[in-house]
């Protein structure tokens, strides 16, 4: 997939910020990502302890859902990630993402403080980028 622009990423983030006041928005976004991306979510959940518990997992999935939405809106076809897709994207995910999808990398660095979460979101973004 071609590189997402800052404007494409910002559009998704801005909409999410506005919709956070809706009662079920974030839970629906997270739930939809869980439904579509079962292997990725199982992988994320396996890191629950490093992410600080269930809240950390849900926060990470929320950010992954925003990234997936940005790719979808940019014309990418975001299919269900396989374990093989995740394995292929795992090595040095954050530095690689900076090289291939700078806007997504900047979004992660600006919005996610937890280092392990940054790496996992980057890995999932790379996996989406490789199949979108």
N, C-alpha and C positions, 0 to 999 in steps of 0.2 A: 504494500500500500504506500502511496505517496505520503510525505510528511504532513501531519496535521499542523495547522497554523495556530498561533496564539489566539487569534480571534475565534477559531472553531472550538478550541478548548474553553476559552472564556465564555462563549455562548452557553455551553452546557453548564458550566459552573454558576453563571449568573442566574440561569433558570432554576437550578437547584436551590440556590440561596433564596430566591423569591418564594419557591414552593415549600421551603422548610416549615412555614407556618401552617401548612395544610396538615391536618391531623394524622393522616396515614401515608403521606408521601414517602418518607424515608423507609418505612417498613415495607411498603409495596415495591420500592426500587430494590431494596436488599432481597426481598423474597423472590422477585422476578429473576434476579441474577442467580440466586441459589437454584431456582428451578431450571434455568438454561445452562448453567455452568457447574453441574454437580461435581465432576472431577476436580475442577479448580477450587471449589469451596471445600471439598474434602481435604485437599492439600493445605488450604489456609487453616482449616480447623485443627489439623495436626500440629500447627504452630501456636495453638491457643495459649500455652504457658508462656512462650516467649513474647506474645503480643499483649500479655497482661490480663488474660481472661476473655470471657464472652464479649464484653464491650469492645475490646480491641479487635476481635474477629469481625464483629458487626461493622465497626468503623472502617476496617480494611475492605470489606466486601462493598460497602457503600462507595468508597473511592474507586474500586475496580468497576463498579456499575457505571459510574460517571465516565470513566475512561472508555469503556465499551460503547457507551452511548455516543461519545465524541467520534469514535471510529465509524459507528453506524451512520451517523448524520453526514459524515464526510464521504459516504458512498461505499464503505466497506461492508462486506457480508460477514457478520460475526457469528460463526457457527460454534457449537460446543467444543471447547478445548479438550484435547485428550491428554492423558498422562505423558504421552510422547511429546506433545506440543510443549507441555510445561518443562519437561526434562531438557528439551532443546533450548529453551529460553533461560534456563536457570543460571548458567555460568556468567558471572560478572554482569548481572542484569542491569544494575543502575548505571555503570559507565557505558555499557552498550546502548542503553535507551537514550542516553544523552546524545550519542552520535547519530542515531537513526530517527528519533522522535523528540526533538528538543522541547517542544511545547508541552508534551506529556511529562517529560522529566521535570521541567520547571514547575508544572502543576503539583507534582508529587512533593518536590522539595519545599514548595511554599505552603502546602496544606497538611503535610503529614510529618509530625515530629519524630515519631518512633523509627529508629534506624532499620529494625527488622521489617517493619511494615513497609517502609520505603522500598526495600529490596524485593519484597513479595509483590507489591503492586507493579513495580518495574518489570518483574518476571512475567506477570500476567499480561501487562501491556505489550511486551515483546512477543509473547505467544499470540495475542490477538493480531498484532501487526503482521506477523508472519502468515496468517491465514486469511486476513480480511481482504 
